[in-house]
Amino acid sequence: MKDEHTLTPSLLLQAYQVGLFPMSEGRDDPEVFWVDPTLRGIFPLDGFRISRSLAKRLRKADYKITFDTAFEDVMRGCADRNETWINDTILDLYSDLYASGFAHSVEVWAGDELVGGVYGVSIGAAYFGESMFSRRTDASKIALAYLIDRLRLSGYQLFDTQFITPHLASLGAIEIPRAEYQRLLDSALRGSAQFDASSAAPSPQDVVQRNAQISYRG
């Protein structure tokens, strides 16, 4: 257990590089503890599953996608649930990482309303997904589709989801042993990738088509 005053953005980045990530017991608990799961969830960047219904919703394009324009709002959206591990300490730390270029978000908008998003940490060619939220049907899936498309195009090698849920598994996430994760992490940290938040979001058709091509080759 770490006292909230000893945890810094620099220490947080060091922890990610050895396979640790922080959590808290709840929004009202200021303390943070380190987690190193025996089994780790990852998203193979060529394994995201766009179902027919999701492809249809993507192509409907009744939303707007942005990158890194509302990072703290995405975090607060992820924390807006009955039980959350995102306390004020974590919110402040990741906001600092975002300000220094180590954390990124994808936002889904319906008009001026933020209806979904995902955020995470970027080091080398590894992206550590933290959380996502949805206030509209499939909004988090849409955010994830655009995130994985951006990671794949930007040369990332590893997309860490920390844990795996039935929801993530249905989209293509898998679980691997700690030793295998460490090997993938070490390789990704030696690589280099750039999360280009300044580039406009691609068209829904491009996202669907690129994913279909990857799935077909697989």
Secondary structure, 3 states (H helix, E strand, C coil): CECCCCCCHHHHHHHHHCCCEEECCCCCCCCEEEECCCEEEECCCCCCCCCHHHHHHHHHCCCEEEECCCHHHHHHHHHCCCCCCCCHHHHHHHHHHHHCCCEEEEEEEECCEEEEEEEEEEECCEEEEEEEEECCCCHHHHHHHHHHHHHHHCCCCEEEEECCCHHHHHCCCEEEEHHHHHHHHHHHHHCCCCCCCCCCCCCHHHHHHHHHHHHHHC
